[in-house]
């Protein structure tokens, strides 16, 4: 569950901290899109649970 909640943010933080693939533009854009989709999914689950 923690991976579903914080996996994208952890990947972004690890990329920044370790300077891994920070200049590879397609990778940066795809990671950003994955994080956005991930956050939408988590928000949808919480919305369904609180409804």
C-alpha positions as a Markdown table, in Angstrom:
| # | Residue | x | y | z |
|---|---|---|---|---|
| 1 | Unk | 0.0 | 0.0 | 0.0 |
| 2 | Unk | 2.9 | 2.4 | 0.8 |
| 3 | Unk | 4.3 | 1.7 | -2.7 |
| 4 | Unk | 1.0 | 2.7 | -4.2 |
| 5 | Unk | 0.9 | 5.9 | -2.2 |
| 6 | Unk | 4.5 | 7.0 | -2.4 |
| 7 | Unk | 6.2 | 5.0 | -5.1 |
| 8 | Unk | 6.1 | 7.8 | -7.7 |
| 9 | Unk | 7.3 | 10.4 | -5.3 |
| 10 | Unk | 10.0 | 8.1 | -4.1 |
| 11 | Unk | 11.2 | 7.5 | -7.6 |
| 12 | Unk | 11.3 | 11.2 | -8.3 |
| 13 | Unk | 13.2 | 11.9 | -5.1 |
| 14 | Unk | 15.7 | 9.1 | -5.8 |
| 15 | Unk | 16.3 | 10.5 | -9.3 |
| 16 | Unk | 17.0 | 13.9 | -7.9 |
| 17 | Unk | 19.1 | 12.7 | -4.9 |
| 18 | Unk | 21.2 | 10.2 | -6.9 |
| 19 | Unk | 21.2 | 12.4 | -10.1 |
| 20 | Unk | 20.1 | 9.4 | -12.1 |
| 21 | Unk | 18.7 | 10.1 | -15.6 |
| 22 | Unk | 18.0 | 13.7 | -14.8 |
| 23 | Unk | 19.1 | 14.9 | -18.2 |
| 24 | Unk | 17.3 | 12.2 | -20.2 |
| 25 | Unk | 14.2 | 14.2 | -21.4 |
| 26 | Unk | 12.0 | 11.3 | -22.4 |
| 27 | Unk | 12.6 | 9.6 | -19.1 |
| 28 | Unk | 11.8 | 12.7 | -17.1 |
| 29 | Unk | 8.6 | 13.3 | -19.0 |
| 30 | Unk | 7.5 | 9.7 | -18.7 |
| 31 | Unk | 8.2 | 9.7 | -14.9 |
| 32 | Unk | 6.2 | 12.8 | -14.5 |
| 33 | Unk | 3.3 | 11.3 | -16.4 |
| 34 | Unk | 3.5 | 8.1 | -14.3 |
| 35 | Unk | 3.4 | 10.2 | -11.1 |
| 36 | Unk | 0.3 | 12.1 | -12.3 |
| 37 | Unk | -1.5 | 8.9 | -13.2 |
| 38 | Unk | -0.5 | 7.4 | -9.9 |
| 39 | Unk | -1.8 | 10.4 | -7.9 |
| 40 | Unk | -5.1 | 10.3 | -9.9 |
| 41 | Unk | -5.5 | 6.6 | -9.1 |
| 42 | Unk | -4.8 | 7.1 | -5.4 |
| 43 | Unk | -7.3 | 10.0 | -5.3 |
| 44 | Unk | -9.9 | 7.9 | -7.0 |
| 45 | Unk | -9.5 | 5.1 | -4.4 |
| 46 | Unk | -9.8 | 7.5 | -1.6 |
| 47 | Unk | -12.8 | 9.2 | -3.2 |
| 48 | Unk | -14.5 | 5.8 | -3.6 |
| 49 | Unk | -13.8 | 4.8 | 0.0 |
| 50 | Unk | -15.1 | 8.1 | 1.4 |
| 51 | Unk | -18.2 | 8.2 | -0.7 |
